[in-house]
Amino acid sequence: MLIVKERGVKKMSILMVTIIVLVLYLLFMLWIGNYAASKSTGKTEADYFVTSWKTSWIGVSFSIAATFASGAYVLGTIGVFYGNPAALTGYAFGTTFAPFLLWILGRRIWAIGRKYGYSTFTDLIGDFYQSEKLRVVVSILICIFFAPYLAVNFMAPAILTTQVSGGAIPFWVSCLVFGVITTIYTWRAGMRGVIWTDIAQTSIMIVGFAIIIPLMFGVAGGWETVWQKLPEKIATYKPGGGSFWIVLSWFWIVGFMQTGNPDRAFRLLVAKDLGQIRKGCLASLALLTIWTVVGFSLGWSLAVVVPGVAKTDLAFGEAVSKFMPYMMPVLMVVVWAGGMSTLDSGMIAISAMLTKDVYRRNINPQATDEKVYKVGQGITIVLGVFAFVLALLNLKTLWFFVGAGAAVAMQWTPSIIAALYWKRATTAGAWSGILSGIGITALFYYVIKCPIPGPGGAAIIGMVVNVLALILVSSATRPLDEKHVAKYQGIFR
Amino acid sequence: MQKNPWKTVTWVVEIVFLFLALTAPLNPILTTKVSVFAWCFTMIGLGCIGVLLAALKGYPPEDFSLKD
């Protein structure tokens, strides 16, 4: 009886410490957001959405890394590393390939964006392909499919908070606190606030993992025990090439996500100069590799510490609460940091597309810069409320939304590459490529079971159809005016 | 303008990386957990070399400037 009571008191005090640490973390984020807002150089669209092109390589890389490591990564992806680490070698290959693509595409995207004052990729698509309709339709489609991804970021921290508090803190309360704080600093400070908080959140996550991982290995009995006990069944490929498609699927979603997802890809537009983009890509390589190493380390050790957890999203939380409950405050802050860093980036990216592509270009072309700035702030708040409501529905597993958002969003990539490198690309080609890519991907994600397993399966099929449609239709239709194409592809020495 | 030979090296390394990495599940020698992860981390190393070549040698910012 006494032991049970003591355990209850201990559990209560851990919960109290967790809440206090979390509150301190949230206050810190608000302070950073406020400080970032005070550094604003004026109420202009360029300042709100692209920091007036003043971001250094630290901002570019830490922001890409923080946005990639969402709350769903900390619980959902690490859950997959736990369930099938062999398949996640594809994830590792993707994180190594992504910075290559970031640099190869990013240098041209940055240069064109800087020359013509772009703050979104749809600026490039609409201008290069000379189609206002294409700009708006692509913006709206990407926003529609990407919006559920915003809600995922509420779900992971709220699920963990409810799990840890034994239901004392309801799911909706966590969602509300999480959404309000993130929306406040994003609304106040725009992209600058997002990037500055991302730097802090990446640092917090790295330190948190650096503390938790050695302790987890200790609980498991040390490195050698982990390696000995790690089941061959989950740590080797299926015989006869049976793991090929799942590895390819993970590679695809992770590799193309960094240049495809608007929440992180727009960082290519905010840098001070090309040197900062280059350093940013190299630092992204280091940071994304850290996320891979974290994933494998935790996946392997969790497979030994808490084997056989059916709902893999819960494995990490279960291991911490069972074997090292004193680490719960650290895990909690790591999960909240991951969730907030991805939510803020998603909100500012979608806000940029709706504000610039829809409002400024099509609803109120005469709007002043200050008016656009205020509309951008308003849309950020609306997005925060929308994602909060969607999160309350608490649908399906976490990875579904992350995968679905990324799979659809990356379908503008072939048309962007064509705008940067292919003189023969045409407006009709871009229309057919993007629409068929999004349509096929959505079909296999939401309606029909995809024949290729894993989160990137639908995106692979969508992208193949997309590229074929782009090439075939472009080849069959009238090319764009040479002088116009030269304004984009001919501006480089 | 002189062609930068490092561009070819960059793409060769990147294509070799992609081929060896993505065909890992078909590779008959990768049958144990040691071999799977040793290969995986070797591929990460090769991929990193590809990124470094692209950013520092093949496509450095110095070779890239806007026409006025």
Interface residues (C-beta under 8 A of the other chain):
Chain A: P85 A86 T89 G90 A92 F93 T96 F97 P99 F100 W103 I104 R107 A111 K115 W227 L230 E232 A235 T236 Y237 K238 G241 G242 S243 F244 V247 L248 F251 D273 L274 G275 I277 R278 C281 L282 L285 T289 T292 F296 G490 I491 F492 R493
Chain B: M1 E14 F17 L18 A21 L22 T23 A24 P25 L26 L30 T31 T32 K33 V36 F37 W39 C40 F41 M43 I44 G47 C48 G50 V51 L52 A54 A55 Y59 P60 P61 D63 F64 S65 L66 K67
